[in-house]
């Protein structure tokens, strides 16, 4: 459940330590307002980092859902077996994988 609390910045300033504790709960954040308009959002550092990672992934893989469907189909049909392995790619660039058991 997402918990959003809206407060004026002046009230938020008085309760900053309580707010810092509250936002540690998953999906909890505060919107602080100035003259009734949203000015800033306070959330846990962990939640912020998670959002940043999500944005980065969406930027790097804009068609991720489509790519996953394509891979799922390749696994179902066995087409993935035609794909290059890590050893193939390493060999292409002059690297030779060694067996750690030797």
C-alpha positions, 0 to 999 in steps of 0.5 A: 500500500502506498502511503502519501502524506502532504504537509507544508514545508514549515510543518515538515521542518518541525517533524523532519526526524519523525518523517525520516523514520516514517519514510523507511517503511516501504512505499511511504513518502511525504510531499512537502508544500509551499503556499499549497503547491507541491515543492519536494518529496521525501522518501527513503534513500533505499526507495530513491535508489530503487527508482533510479535503477528502474529509470536507468533500466528503462532508459537502457532497455526501452523495449524490455517487455518485447525483448523478454517475450522474444527470449521466452519464445526462443526458449520454448522453440529451442532457437536459443541454442543457436545463439553464441555462448560466452565462450564464443564471444570471448574467443571472438575477441581473443580470450580463452576461457580456462576450466577452473577445475584443471 
